[in-house]
Amino acid sequence: MTTMQMNAELFRELSVIAEDEDMMAKALRALRRITSAHKKAMPKDLEVVENEPELPESFKRIRGMGEITQEDIDNDERLAYILSK
């Protein structure tokens, strides 16, 4: 089963569980057991990075996280069209 198939199946099952409060509580307890067991199995010397490193501005623009300036709008007809809607 591929990751996409497993993801779809998981959400199908969650939609059934979401209708029943008792089943939701059981599912939460089960998921917490799974995740806590996973955390315990992680190597102790593995460094956990709390914050992601700051991305360069050019990467942010590609990912849609950068700020759009008026100059950007003036230089890009598609962007000007989208923002005019």
Backbone as a chain_set.jsonl record, in Angstrom:
{"seq": "MTTMQMNAELFRELSVIAEDEDMMAKALRALRRITSAHKKAMPKDLEVVENEPELPESFKRIRGMGEITQEDIDNDERLAYILSK", "coords": {"N": [[0.855, -1.169, 0.0], [0.606, 2.185, -0.861], [1.89, 5.338, 0.387], [0.089, 7.405, -0.1], [-2.285, 5.952, -0.422], [-2.513, 4.796, 2.112], [-2.82, 7.115, 3.621], [-5.289, 8.062, 2.639], [-6.941, 5.943, 3.445], [-6.639, 6.101, 6.218], [-7.88, 8.583, 6.752], [-10.46, 7.965, 5.915], [-11.215, 6.1, 7.855], [-11.005, 7.734, 10.104], [-13.103, 9.492, 9.662], [-15.28, 7.919, 10.256], [-14.815, 7.37, 12.951], [-14.945, 9.933, 14.023], [-17.606, 10.477, 14.408], [-18.381, 9.357, 16.76], [-18.036, 9.838, 20.117], [-16.903, 8.174, 22.119], [-15.398, 6.362, 20.601], [-13.593, 8.17, 19.514], [-12.128, 8.932, 21.781], [-10.917, 6.498, 22.463], [-9.375, 6.12, 20.155], [-7.641, 8.309, 20.326], [-6.2, 7.657, 22.665], [-4.933, 5.332, 21.746], [-3.38, 6.358, 19.626], [-1.711, 8.047, 21.057], [-0.283, 6.173, 22.558], [1.091, 4.89, 20.492], [2.658, 7.017, 19.436], [4.16, 7.732, 21.692], [5.606, 5.407, 22.136], [7.118, 5.415, 19.848], [8.676, 7.712, 20.235], [10.185, 6.92, 22.43], [11.699, 4.949, 21.266], [13.492, 6.286, 19.707], [16.889, 7.118, 19.004], [19.032, 8.108, 21.695], [21.101, 9.911, 21.324], [20.353, 11.429, 19.224], [19.966, 14.541, 17.811], [17.481, 16.87, 18.382], [15.935, 19.215, 16.455], [14.534, 22.165, 17.242], [13.59, 24.525, 16.005], [13.095, 25.396, 12.628], [15.7, 26.164, 10.298], [16.254, 29.505, 9.12], [14.955, 30.324, 5.992], [16.438, 31.294, 2.865], [15.578, 34.42, 1.263], [14.965, 34.153, -1.462], [14.108, 31.505, -1.635], [11.843, 31.603, -0.063], [10.177, 33.17, -1.631], [9.729, 31.456, -3.782], [8.331, 29.433, -2.499], [6.108, 30.809, -1.829], [6.08, 32.305, 0.466], [7.266, 34.712, 0.744], [7.269, 38.328, 0.789], [5.235, 40.386, -1.274], [6.053, 42.96, -3.346], [5.185, 46.258, -4.585], [6.67, 46.723, -6.834], [7.158, 44.114, -7.722], [4.584, 43.432, -8.533], [4.172, 45.302, -10.576], [6.026, 44.403, -12.427], [5.196, 41.891, -13.2], [2.819, 40.598, -15.127], [0.948, 38.531, -14.753], [0.759, 38.299, -11.998], [-0.212, 40.858, -11.365], [-2.702, 40.674, -12.605], [-3.936, 38.6, -11.142], [-4.042, 39.755, -8.572], [-5.734, 41.835, -9.053], [-8.253, 40.827, -9.042]], "CA": [[0.0, 0.0, 0.0], [1.414, 3.396, -0.937], [1.638, 6.339, 1.42], [-1.158, 8.104, -0.437], [-3.398, 5.036, -0.14], [-2.643, 4.692, 3.564], [-3.361, 8.382, 4.085], [-6.715, 8.067, 2.306], [-7.606, 4.958, 4.308], [-6.639, 6.664, 7.57], [-8.915, 9.606, 6.849], [-11.771, 7.29, 5.833], [-11.491, 5.54, 9.176], [-11.202, 8.842, 11.036], [-14.438, 10.065, 9.469], [-16.205, 7.048, 10.99], [-14.537, 7.561, 14.371], [-15.313, 11.294, 14.422], [-19.034, 10.536, 14.724], [-18.636, 8.7, 18.047], [-17.111, 10.394, 21.099], [-16.169, 7.09, 22.786], [-14.393, 5.861, 19.66], [-12.555, 9.202, 19.405], [-11.296, 8.841, 22.98], [-10.094, 5.292, 22.32], [-8.409, 6.36, 19.086], [-6.622, 9.219, 20.855], [-5.332, 6.9, 23.574], [-4.117, 4.435, 20.927], [-2.384, 7.163, 18.916], [-0.719, 8.52, 22.034], [0.599, 5.03, 22.854], [1.955, 4.685, 19.327], [3.652, 8.079, 19.328], [5.089, 7.693, 22.826], [6.512, 4.278, 21.894], [8.041, 5.849, 18.794], [9.62, 8.661, 20.826], [11.095, 6.159, 23.29], [12.577, 4.135, 20.431], [14.458, 7.143, 19.03], [18.21, 7.103, 19.644], [19.202, 9.175, 22.681], [22.068, 10.896, 20.868], [19.795, 12.141, 18.088], [19.684, 15.93, 18.158], [16.183, 17.323, 17.926], [15.978, 20.628, 16.09], [13.251, 22.754, 17.612], [13.171, 25.516, 15.023], [13.678, 25.235, 11.309], [16.576, 27.283, 9.963], [15.65, 30.548, 8.301], [15.16, 30.116, 4.56], [16.793, 32.505, 2.108], [14.42, 35.135, 0.719], [14.616, 33.614, -2.781], [13.348, 30.278, -1.406], [10.528, 31.99, 0.444], [9.376, 33.631, -2.758], [9.335, 30.265, -4.542], [7.344, 28.714, -1.692], [4.954, 31.663, -1.587], [6.132, 32.842, 1.815], [7.88, 36.027, 0.715], [6.366, 39.465, 0.639], [5.097, 40.878, -2.641], [6.178, 44.414, -3.387], [4.528, 46.888, -5.727], [7.567, 46.51, -7.981], [6.877, 42.761, -8.207], [3.292, 43.476, -9.223], [4.36, 46.067, -11.806], [6.879, 43.661, -13.355], [4.634, 40.573, -13.517], [1.427, 40.782, -15.584], [0.087, 37.492, -14.154], [0.558, 38.678, -10.6], [-1.102, 42.023, -11.372], [-4.044, 40.184, -12.958], [-4.477, 37.842, -10.005], [-4.325, 40.655, -7.46], [-6.804, 42.768, -9.406], [-9.539, 40.129, -8.885]], "C": [[0.903, 1.233, 0.0], [1.055, 4.349, 0.198], [0.331, 7.064, 1.165], [-2.375, 7.234, -0.131], [-3.617, 4.905, 1.358], [-3.239, 5.965, 4.146], [-4.864, 8.449, 3.829], [-7.49, 7.117, 3.212], [-7.702, 5.47, 5.745], [-7.753, 7.694, 7.722], [-10.315, 9.028, 6.685], [-12.163, 6.749, 7.197], [-11.746, 6.642, 10.2], [-12.578, 9.471, 10.886], [-15.49, 9.228, 10.182], [-16.054, 7.289, 12.493], [-15.048, 8.911, 14.859], [-16.783, 11.421, 14.806], [-19.369, 9.979, 16.101], [-17.586, 9.16, 19.066], [-16.288, 9.309, 21.805], [-15.071, 6.537, 21.882], [-13.259, 6.873, 19.491], [-11.605, 9.122, 20.594], [-10.374, 7.628, 22.903], [-9.01, 5.491, 21.267], [-7.285, 7.278, 19.566], [-5.658, 8.501, 21.788], [-4.396, 5.988, 22.788], [-3.029, 5.216, 20.19], [-1.311, 7.688, 19.856], [0.234, 7.397, 22.434], [1.583, 4.817, 21.718], [3.043, 5.752, 19.273], [4.626, 8.074, 20.493], [6.065, 6.529, 22.673], [7.543, 4.655, 20.841], [9.094, 6.793, 19.364], [10.637, 7.941, 21.702], [12.098, 5.361, 22.476], [13.623, 4.962, 19.696], [15.793, 7.082, 19.749], [18.38, 8.311, 20.555], [20.134, 10.272, 22.176], [21.581, 11.688, 19.662], [19.416, 13.556, 18.516], [18.346, 16.338, 17.563], [16.287, 18.818, 17.667], [14.596, 21.21, 16.339], [12.725, 23.696, 16.531], [13.853, 25.235, 13.689], [14.605, 26.409, 11.045], [15.849, 28.275, 9.062], [15.985, 30.302, 6.832], [15.598, 31.409, 3.897], [15.548, 33.111, 1.478], [13.996, 34.57, -0.633], [13.815, 32.319, -2.649], [11.947, 30.6, -0.926], [9.617, 32.434, -0.69], [8.867, 32.44, -3.563], [8.225, 29.523, -3.806], [6.117, 29.555, -1.388], [4.933, 32.276, -0.212], [6.684, 34.262, 1.846], [6.844, 37.117, 0.578], [6.369, 39.904, -0.812], [5.148, 42.4, -2.586], [5.417, 44.957, -4.589], [5.365, 46.711, -6.984], [7.351, 45.122, -8.583], [5.587, 42.749, -9.028], [3.433, 44.19, -10.565], [5.128, 45.276, -12.861], [6.288, 42.322, -13.789], [3.146, 40.726, -13.854], [0.486, 39.772, -14.926], [-0.257, 37.842, -12.714], [-0.396, 39.871, -10.497], [-2.534, 41.592, -11.673], [-4.699, 39.473, -11.771], [-4.88, 38.781, -8.878], [-5.413, 41.666, -7.783], [-8.179, 42.144, -9.223], [-10.072, 40.281, -7.493]], "O": [[1.855, 1.31, 0.777], [0.043, 4.178, 0.877], [-0.444, 7.312, 2.089], [-3.385, 7.732, 0.366], [-4.754, 4.902, 1.83], [-4.066, 5.908, 5.056], [-5.626, 8.849, 4.709], [-8.573, 7.454, 3.691], [-8.724, 5.292, 6.407], [-8.486, 7.678, 8.711], [-11.266, 9.555, 7.262], [-13.299, 6.916, 7.641], [-12.609, 6.498, 11.066], [-13.161, 9.934, 11.866], [-16.487, 9.767, 10.663], [-17.045, 7.398, 13.215], [-15.532, 9.021, 15.985], [-17.161, 12.387, 15.469], [-20.501, 10.107, 16.565], [-16.394, 8.903, 18.896], [-15.1, 9.508, 22.061], [-13.956, 6.275, 22.333], [-12.099, 6.488, 19.342], [-10.392, 9.234, 20.42], [-9.193, 7.717, 23.238], [-7.865, 5.083, 21.461], [-6.117, 7.052, 19.252], [-4.446, 8.705, 21.717], [-3.214, 5.876, 23.111], [-1.88, 4.776, 20.137], [-0.138, 7.763, 19.491], [1.426, 7.636, 22.629], [2.77, 4.59, 21.95], [4.217, 5.433, 19.085], [5.804, 8.38, 20.309], [7.232, 6.653, 23.044], [8.705, 4.26, 20.932], [10.272, 6.692, 19.019], [11.814, 8.302, 21.718], [13.216, 5.118, 22.928], [14.552, 4.399, 19.117], [15.831, 7.004, 20.977], [17.927, 9.408, 20.231], [19.983, 11.435, 22.552], [22.312, 12.526, 19.133], [18.646, 13.748, 19.457], [18.115, 16.165, 16.366], [16.675, 19.588, 18.545], [13.613, 20.796, 15.724], [11.543, 23.657, 16.189], [15.031, 24.882, 13.636], [14.347, 27.522, 11.504], [14.931, 27.905, 8.329], [17.145, 30.098, 6.473], [15.188, 32.495, 4.308], [14.581, 32.405, 1.192], [12.803, 34.51, -0.929], [12.932, 32.058, -3.467], [10.979, 29.955, -1.329], [8.429, 32.112, -0.707], [7.708, 32.416, -3.978], [7.281, 29.039, -4.43], [5.178, 29.071, -0.754], [3.883, 32.726, 0.246], [6.582, 34.943, 2.866], [5.678, 36.851, 0.284], [7.386, 39.805, -1.497], [4.379, 43.037, -1.866], [5.05, 44.209, -5.495], [4.822, 46.566, -8.079], [7.357, 44.964, -9.804], [5.52, 42.128, -10.089], [2.883, 43.742, -11.571], [4.904, 45.459, -14.057], [6.844, 41.677, -14.677], [2.321, 40.955, -12.97], [-0.645, 40.113, -14.579], [-1.398, 37.702, -12.272], [-1.282, 39.89, -9.642], [-3.476, 42.095, -11.06], [-5.861, 39.717, -11.445], [-5.95, 38.619, -8.291], [-5.959, 42.293, -6.875], [-9.181, 42.858, -9.245], [-11.143, 39.76, -7.181]]}, "num_chains": 1, "name": "protein.A"}
